[in-house]
Amino acid sequence: MPRFAANLTMLFTEHPFLDRFEHAAKAGFKAVEFLFPYAWPAEEIKARLDAHGLQLVLHNLPAGDWDAGERGIACLPDRVDEFRNGVGRAIAYAKQLGVGQLNCLAGKVPSGVPEPMLRATFVSNLRHAAAELKAANLKLLIEPINTFDIPGFYLHRTAQAISILDEVGAPNAYLQYDAYHMQRMEGELAATIEKHLARIAHIQIADNPGRHEPGTGEIDHGFLFRHLDRIGYAGHVGCEYKPATTTEAGLGWLQRFAL
């Protein structure tokens, strides 16, 4: 059975963020992830992790003005200084929180910027981030995201992400593979994960349609979890879904798919 991590940005949202750690632990999770820690002092988050015996397995680099609809700035030529300042801030949090990997969101394609410039900016920023993270003994992840949910998102296919990682050429740069996003964009989940297993450092799940909990849609999660065990995937699986009702009411899938 894979090691699951509760995404506290999307699960247990009935409770204030800092209270979600306790609820995740009570639900049986040993690990958690979330989008961003930056609205809270690192010491407060670390205290919640320690109090409930939880491991933090992932958070994101700063990604611009989230509330205004930005979804990353790493491909934006006019935001390079902001991106690189954010890398330092993320590393400072990572050191205090004990997380070993940080995810970089590419961002949406801005009007009027040619694709070669977007790619060159993204690659350059990733090389900078990977070098800084390597010095801190951290992995850098990039995540393709479907363009139905986030129209215009620059990084949206597995092959594109692998090509960019090849160009970056950093030994600590990996793919974050979100099965929900890639089911919407390309399918072939099991074969793609197996093909690129050595390049994947983290997997996330949600069912399709609706991005709800496993078992509510078209993805055969029982098969997928057995497949991850069979091919030897050793990372965590982040539960990044929108509960159909409450988080606790939907957690039966953990027992249903127990292997």
VMD Tcl script that draws the C-alpha trace (Angstrom):
set ca {
  {0.00 0.00 0.00}
  {1.45 3.41 -0.88}
  {2.33 5.89 1.83}
  {-0.38 8.55 1.73}
  {0.01 12.21 2.64}
  {-3.01 14.39 3.38}
  {-3.02 17.64 1.44}
  {-4.07 20.13 4.10}
  {-4.89 22.83 1.58}
  {-7.77 20.69 0.28}
  {-8.59 18.24 3.09}
  {-10.03 19.04 6.52}
  {-10.95 22.53 5.30}
  {-13.84 22.52 7.77}
  {-11.14 23.50 10.29}
  {-8.63 26.38 10.49}
  {-5.36 25.50 8.77}
  {-3.26 24.99 11.89}
  {-5.93 22.70 13.36}
  {-5.91 20.43 10.30}
  {-2.71 18.71 11.41}
  {-4.48 17.21 14.42}
  {-7.41 16.03 12.30}
  {-5.08 14.46 9.74}
  {-3.29 12.52 12.48}
  {-6.59 11.39 14.03}
  {-7.66 10.12 10.60}
  {-4.57 7.92 10.46}
  {-2.26 9.93 8.24}
  {1.44 9.88 9.08}
  {2.39 12.52 6.52}
  {0.99 15.77 5.17}
  {1.59 18.26 2.37}
  {0.14 21.66 1.50}
  {0.51 24.36 -1.12}
  {2.19 27.13 0.84}
  {3.40 27.71 4.43}
  {4.23 31.39 4.06}
  {1.15 32.88 5.77}
  {2.23 31.30 9.09}
  {5.46 31.39 11.07}
  {7.47 28.24 10.41}
  {7.72 27.67 14.16}
  {3.94 27.36 14.47}
  {3.70 24.81 11.68}
  {6.65 22.84 13.04}
  {5.02 22.72 16.46}
  {1.87 21.18 14.94}
  {3.88 18.63 12.97}
  {5.80 17.59 16.05}
  {2.79 17.54 18.35}
  {0.98 15.08 16.09}
  {3.92 13.00 14.87}
  {3.52 14.05 11.25}
  {6.08 14.24 8.47}
  {5.85 17.10 5.99}
  {6.63 15.71 2.54}
  {6.00 18.67 0.20}
  {5.20 22.31 -0.19}
  {5.54 24.75 -3.09}
  {7.87 27.58 -3.86}
  {6.17 30.99 -3.69}
  {3.90 31.24 -6.74}
  {2.91 34.89 -7.10}
  {-0.47 36.33 -6.09}
  {-2.56 33.19 -5.64}
  {-5.70 35.03 -4.57}
  {-5.53 37.11 -7.76}
  {-5.40 33.95 -9.88}
  {-1.68 33.58 -10.43}
  {-0.50 29.96 -10.48}
  {3.26 30.31 -10.47}
  {5.79 32.74 -11.91}
  {8.69 30.51 -12.96}
  {8.13 30.92 -16.71}
  {7.49 34.68 -16.63}
  {10.39 36.74 -18.02}
  {9.44 39.86 -16.06}
  {9.31 38.07 -12.66}
  {12.76 36.48 -12.47}
  {13.98 38.50 -9.49}
  {10.78 37.74 -7.58}
  {11.09 34.05 -8.37}
  {14.68 33.84 -7.22}
  {13.95 35.71 -4.01}
  {11.16 33.22 -3.39}
  {13.57 30.31 -3.69}
  {15.53 31.59 -0.73}
  {12.36 32.06 1.31}
  {11.18 28.54 0.51}
  {14.51 27.02 1.52}
  {14.39 28.84 4.85}
  {10.96 27.35 5.56}
  {12.02 23.90 4.34}
  {14.96 23.83 6.73}
  {12.74 24.62 9.69}
  {9.93 22.27 8.68}
  {12.11 19.30 7.77}
  {10.68 18.85 4.29}
  {12.95 17.28 1.68}
  {11.44 18.52 -1.57}
  {9.84 21.66 -2.95}
  {7.51 21.95 -5.94}
  {7.82 24.72 -8.53}
  {4.68 25.86 -10.36}
  {5.48 27.10 -13.85}
  {2.66 29.62 -14.18}
  {0.26 30.66 -16.92}
  {1.36 31.78 -20.37}
  {1.20 35.58 -20.56}
  {-0.13 37.32 -23.62}
  {2.42 38.20 -26.25}
  {5.39 36.22 -24.93}
  {6.75 33.67 -27.43}
  {7.13 30.06 -26.31}
  {10.94 29.93 -26.71}
  {11.26 32.84 -24.27}
  {8.93 31.16 -21.78}
  {10.91 27.92 -21.94}
  {14.26 29.69 -21.68}
  {13.05 31.61 -18.62}
  {11.64 28.48 -17.01}
  {14.82 26.48 -17.64}
  {17.05 29.26 -16.34}
  {14.96 29.67 -13.20}
  {14.90 25.93 -12.61}
  {18.69 25.72 -12.93}
  {19.03 28.48 -10.36}
  {16.50 26.87 -8.02}
  {18.02 23.40 -8.39}
  {21.47 24.70 -7.52}
  {20.19 26.53 -4.45}
  {18.14 23.54 -3.34}
  {21.03 21.13 -3.91}
  {23.20 23.20 -1.56}
  {20.44 22.76 1.02}
  {20.11 19.00 0.29}
  {16.63 19.42 -1.20}
  {14.91 18.08 -4.30}
  {13.24 20.38 -6.82}
  {10.00 19.19 -8.43}
  {8.02 20.47 -11.40}
  {4.35 19.60 -11.96}
  {2.36 19.44 -15.20}
  {-1.19 20.71 -14.63}
  {-4.23 20.28 -16.86}
  {-5.36 23.23 -18.94}
  {-9.05 22.57 -18.37}
  {-8.85 23.54 -14.71}
  {-6.13 26.16 -15.23}
  {-6.37 27.49 -18.79}
  {-3.05 28.62 -20.18}
  {-0.87 26.78 -17.67}
  {2.52 26.51 -19.33}
  {3.62 23.06 -18.17}
  {0.82 20.65 -19.03}
  {2.17 17.33 -20.33}
  {4.53 14.67 -19.01}
  {6.76 14.59 -22.10}
  {7.12 18.38 -21.96}
  {8.18 18.19 -18.31}
  {10.72 15.42 -18.96}
  {12.17 17.40 -21.87}
  {12.56 20.45 -19.64}
  {14.17 18.40 -16.88}
  {16.61 17.00 -19.44}
  {17.51 20.53 -20.51}
  {17.91 21.73 -16.92}
  {20.27 18.83 -16.30}
  {20.14 18.99 -12.50}
  {20.51 15.70 -10.59}
  {18.13 16.89 -7.85}
  {15.31 17.96 -10.23}
  {12.36 15.60 -10.60}
  {8.79 15.28 -11.80}
  {5.78 15.62 -9.55}
  {3.16 13.44 -11.24}
  {-0.44 14.34 -10.46}
  {-2.64 11.50 -11.71}
  {-5.75 13.68 -11.83}
  {-4.16 16.33 -14.01}
  {-2.55 13.79 -16.32}
  {-5.73 11.72 -16.62}
  {-7.39 14.85 -17.99}
  {-4.53 15.71 -20.35}
  {-3.25 12.37 -21.63}
  {-4.39 9.23 -19.78}
  {-2.08 6.21 -19.79}
  {-1.36 6.71 -16.09}
  {0.15 3.32 -15.25}
  {2.38 3.11 -18.32}
  {3.57 6.69 -17.97}
  {4.44 6.32 -14.30}
  {6.32 3.09 -14.96}
  {8.20 4.58 -17.93}
  {9.35 7.60 -15.94}
  {9.56 6.04 -12.48}
  {13.18 7.07 -11.94}
  {12.26 10.69 -12.69}
  {9.22 10.86 -10.38}
  {9.74 11.99 -6.77}
  {6.12 12.54 -5.75}
  {2.65 11.46 -6.91}
  {-0.69 13.09 -6.21}
  {-4.19 11.70 -6.71}
  {-7.81 12.72 -7.15}
  {-10.55 11.11 -9.18}
  {-12.02 12.41 -12.42}
  {-14.47 14.00 -13.06}
  {-14.89 16.40 -10.15}
  {-11.48 16.03 -8.51}
  {-13.10 14.16 -5.64}
  {-11.80 11.27 -3.53}
  {-10.64 7.99 -5.09}
  {-13.54 5.74 -6.04}
  {-15.89 8.50 -7.14}
  {-14.90 8.60 -10.81}
  {-13.25 6.86 -13.73}
  {-9.74 6.15 -12.39}
  {-9.21 2.61 -11.09}
  {-7.28 3.54 -7.97}
  {-7.15 -0.03 -6.67}
  {-5.27 -1.03 -9.81}
  {-3.11 2.10 -9.67}
  {-2.05 1.52 -6.05}
  {-1.20 -2.13 -6.74}
  {0.76 -0.97 -9.78}
  {2.79 1.49 -7.69}
  {3.66 -1.32 -5.30}
  {4.57 -3.67 -8.15}
  {6.95 -1.24 -9.87}
  {8.57 -0.23 -6.58}
  {7.46 3.40 -6.23}
  {9.01 4.52 -2.93}
  {7.68 8.07 -2.54}
  {4.52 9.38 -0.95}
  {1.13 9.71 -2.63}
  {-0.44 13.07 -1.87}
  {-4.22 13.12 -1.44}
  {-4.97 16.37 -3.24}
  {-8.69 16.13 -3.84}
  {-11.86 18.06 -3.05}
  {-14.00 15.94 -0.71}
  {-17.46 15.36 -2.14}
  {-18.95 16.18 1.30}
  {-16.72 16.38 4.37}
  {-13.19 15.01 4.53}
  {-13.99 12.50 7.26}
  {-17.10 11.23 5.46}
  {-15.07 10.47 2.36}
  {-12.12 8.68 3.95}
  {-13.63 5.24 3.51}
  {-11.61 4.87 0.33}
  {-8.50 4.28 2.46}
  {-9.98 1.06 3.80}
  {-11.70 0.13 0.54}
  {-8.45 0.20 -1.39}
  {-6.29 -1.28 1.36}
  {-3.98 -3.79 -0.25}
}
mol new
graphics top color blue
foreach p $ca { graphics top sphere $p radius 0.5 }
foreach p [lrange $ca 0 end-1] q [lrange $ca 1 end] { graphics top cylinder $p $q radius 0.2 }
display resetview
